[in-house]
Amino acid sequence: MAEALGVSVTDYTFEDCQLALAEGQLRLPADTCLLEFARLVRGLGLKPEKLEKDLDKYSESARMKGGEKMGIAEFAASLEVPVSDLLEDMFSLFDESGSGQVDLRECVVALSVVCRPARTLDTIQLAFKMYGAQEDGSVGEGDLSCILKTALGVAELTVTDLFRAIDQEEKGKITFADFHRFAEMYPDFAEEYLYPDQTHFESCAETPPALIPNGFCADFSPENSDAGRKPVRKKLD
């Protein structure tokens, strides 16, 4: 059919469409790298339905680590998969500095988005449990930035205006209850505070992706979709 219509064939699955088009407080930008992450998840044989059941287990393990970085072997053990080229590709998405160490919390946030793309607040709540201070579950601006960058699959994101809008008492920290209350009052907060001027996010590809009608990142085409390849650039930090 594609040949008859003169259009290209893509290797997106139904789950990819759900991820890219999901309604929620945080709509994924066109050049999100979570589509590549989702494809690697599938390549490793990790089933979304099982992952969703295991999210609490993964998040508790990540919370106990408290931001302590881990290498590829421990990363594999945490996900209960063997070390492989595919896993190394996934690992590199979170190894922004190239140090060979990653924060498991970031991977758990990305897994939550892939497993339940329309349930934004559930993902944010899970992230607050992992990043939040032990005494009150609060996070600072730096942690909020990390949470939202990972949830959106982008390399750069400014959250200062959003954080200040939520932290009206200027405590320098916010809880999930604060975030949830703000999101309920301002459901379009992302458009206003995170990318009001259509902020350009760093591309998944070596060159900026072309704009395409369905909002997918243009470099996710069949000829470039070999799940075992090394990523051209680090995507998440």
BELHU-V344075 format. One line per field, one symbol per residue. phi: phi as a letter, one per 30 degrees, with the letter a starting at -180 (. if undefined). A space follows every 50 residues. Layout:
phi=???
This chain:
phi=.edddicdcccdcdddddddcedldcdddecdcdddedddedddiddedd eddceddddddddddhiddbddddddddchbddaddddddeddccddidi bbceeddddddddddbddceddddddddddcddddbidbcdddddddddd dcibcbaccedddddddddhdiabcdeddddddddbdcedddccbdched ddddcdcedddbedidddddcedccddcddddbdccb
